């Protein structure tokens, strides 16, 4: 796999220099002439970003070189790979090419050397012993668990997640205060109706019950509308940023747990605000309500 990256050290300069790819599409005549005088052409796989930018498709013949001034080797594009949904790579504007191992060694000039490799164990209990064996094999080797690497590469996303959680808590607190004020004003506007009900003999409990039921219905309706708006906004965010970064990663997700939490909070806050407003209103004498 070749990546177009900026060199960070002399140890990686040779590998990166070899990825300064010169890709050119050969004409049909050149392809026939080369096939007649050369060994069978090797195959490579390229990612969909490179295929889209250079308009290369499966079956095209291209020239793959380590440096711009070298002739390179003719290769045939055998497959176009799709990028995985990896958050740590979403902002990288790099191309990827998969070649045969011997061809990769020739392009990079590394020979029998690698920058890193991955080892999979059959049983989870063997991870510690394999890690110690690799670390003790030679000076300069250091093995990491895949989950440790995932934690290191996802620290930025953890900070973003905490930031979003803090925003969510502040929004919920502000919304609950706003909802309470709205319910108080709404019930206050119905003071004459409540006074009339009280004068004709309707009990305080019945008035409170009717206001609470109305508040619950409003909360349910608001939850449905909010869920639909959230799902639509999430879909728009995903379509936009998946197009910008050309990745299948989902940037916004509306999960059942999120919907359940939102609906529960809406019902609890709505019913609580309605109950508080109704109790405050029914404690006022009916004649005083008429006179206000």
N, C-alpha and C positions, 0 to 999 in steps of 0.2 A: 504494500500500500504506500503510495507516494503522496506527500502532502506539500503544498506550497506554503512554507513557513519562513519567518524571519530568523536567521541564525542567532543563537543565543551564546554560543561558545565555539571555540575552535574544534571541540570534539564533535559538534553537530554540523560544522560548516561544510564538511565534505558531503554529508547526507543531503543537506539543504541545497548545496550547489548542484547536486545531481538531479534535483527536482525542478530546475529551471527548464521546463519542458518546451520543446519546439514541436508543435503539432501542426502538420500540414496534410491535407487530403491529396492523395495521389490520383493521377488521371488513369482511366482504364488502360491506356497504352502502356504506361509505366508499370502498372500492376502485372500485365501480361508478360512484359519483357523481364521483369524481375522473377516471376514465377518460373520462367523458362531457364534462367541461369543461376538461380539461388535455391537454397533449401526451403522447405515449407515455411511459410510465414507464421510466426507465433501469434498468440491471441492475448488480449488484455480485456479487463472490465473497467469501465469508467463510471463515475457517479453521475446522477441525473443533472446536477448543476453544471458540470463541464459539458455534458451532451447538449444541454439547452443553450448555453452561452456560445458554443462553437458550432452548433447545429450539426452534431455528429450523431449518427445512428448505428444500430447493429449492422455489421457487414461492411462498414466503411474501413478503408485502409489509411492509416496515419503513420507519421514518422515520429518515433519516440527517442529523444536524445537527452543526455545529461546536461549539456551546455548548448547555448544558442549557436555556436560556431561549429559544432560537430555534425556529421552526417546523420547519425542516429540509425535506428533499425526500423524497418517497415513492420508494422503489426496490424492485426485485424481486430476491430472492436467486436468482441463476442457477446458481451452482455452490458447492460446498464443497471447499476445498482441503485437502490433507494436508501437514502440516509435514515438512520434510526432516530428516535425521539430522545436525544441526549441533551439535557439542559446545559451541560458544560461546553458544548460545541455549537450552540445555537447562533452565537454572534461571530463565528469564525467564517471569513470569506475565503475558504480554501477549496481546492479541488482534490479529488482522490482518484487514484488509478491503482488497480490491482494487477500485478504482473506475476509471472512465474518467478520462483525464488532465485534461480540462477541468473535470470534476466535482471532482477532487482540488484543482485550483487554486482553485475557488470555495470549497471547504470550508476550506482552509488560509489563503486570502488571500495566497498567495505570488505569484500571477501567473506571470510567466515566470522564476521563480527556483527553484533546487534546492539542497539541501544537499550532495548527492553524486550522482555518476552513474558508470556502468561503461562501459568501452569495450573491445570485443573486436577483436582484429586477426586477419587471415587467416593471417598467417605469424608464427612466433615471433621471427623476425629483425627484425620491425618494432616490437617492443615498446619498445625503447630510444628509437627516434626519435619514436614517438608520445608516450612519457612526457616527453621533452624539449620537444616542441611544446606539450603541455598546460601544463607548468610555465612556459613562456615566454609563454603567451598573455596572461595578465593577473596583476596582483599579487593574492596571496591564494589562488591555485590551487596545489595540490600533488598530484601523481599518484603513486600507489603501485602496485607490482606486486601482483597477487592473492596470489602466494606469500608476499610480505613481510607482507601483512595477515594471512595464515593463520598465519605464524610468531608474530606479535605476539599474536594472539588465542588461541594454543595454548600459551603459556608456562606457564600454570597446569597444563595437562595434561602438559607435559614434566616439571615438578617432581613431579607425582603418579606419572608413569611411572618416574622415577629412584627415588622412594621405594619403589614396588612392587618394583623390581629389587633394591634393597638388602634388602628383607624376604625376597625369594626366595633371595638368596645366603645370608643368615643361616639361613634354614630348611633349605637344602640341607646346609650345614655341620653344623648341629645334628642333622639326620636321619642323616647319614652316621656321626656319632659314636654316636648311639643305635643304629643298625643294627649297627655293629661290636660294641657291647656285647651286644646281643641274640644275635648269632651266637656270640660267645665263650661266653656262658652256655648257649646251646643245645648247642654242641659239648661243653662241659664236662660237661653232664648225660649225655652218651653215652660218657663215658670208659671205662666197663666194657665196653660193646659194642666200642669201638675196641681195647681191650686184648685181648679175646677174639679179634677178627679178626687182630690181630698175632701172637698166640700160635699160631694154627692155620696161620700161614704167609702170610697176606695181606700184600702188600707195602705200604710206606708210600705209594707213588704211587697204588695202587688205593684206599686209604682217603681220601687227599686228593681223588681224582677223584670219589668218591661224595659227599663232603661238598660239593664245589663244584657238582656237578650238582643236588643238593638245594637249595643256596642260589640257583642260577639259576632253578629252578622256583618257589621262593618269591618271587623278585623279579618273575618274569613274572606270577604270580598277583596280586601286590600292584600291579603296573602296570595290569593290567586293571581291578581293583577301584578303584584311584585315578583312572583315566581316567573310569570310569563315574560315580564320585562327583563328580569335577570338572565333568563335563558336566551332571549334574543340578543341582549348585549354581549353575553359570553360568545355566542356564535359569530357575531360581527368581529369581536376582538380576535378570535381564532382565525377567521378567514383573512383578516388584514395582516396579522403578524406572520402567519404561515406563508403568505405570499411574499412578505418583505424578506424573511429569513430563509425562505424555501426549505421548510422543515415540516415533518408531520407532527411535531411537538404541539400539544394542546396547551395554550397559555392560560386559558380560563376554563374551569370545570364547575358545573353545577351538579353537585352530588346529592343523593337522597338524604344524607345526614345534614347537609346544609339546608335543604328545603324543610326538613323536619324541625331543625332548630329555629329557622325563621318563622314558620307557622306557629310553633309553640310560643315563642317570644311575642308574636303578634297577638295571639289569643290572651296570653297572661296579661300583657300590658293593656290591651284594649278592654278586657273585662275589669281589670283593676281600676283603670281610669274611669270607666263607666260607673262602677260601684262607688268609688269615692265621690264622684260628682253627684250621683243620685242621693247618697246619704246626706251630703251637704245641703241638697235642695229640700229634701223632705223634712229636715229638722226645722226649717223656717215655717212659721205659722202661715196657713193659706191666705188669710186676709192681708198679711204683710206682703205676700207674693203679689197679690192683686194690686196693692197700693204702690209697688215699686215701679 
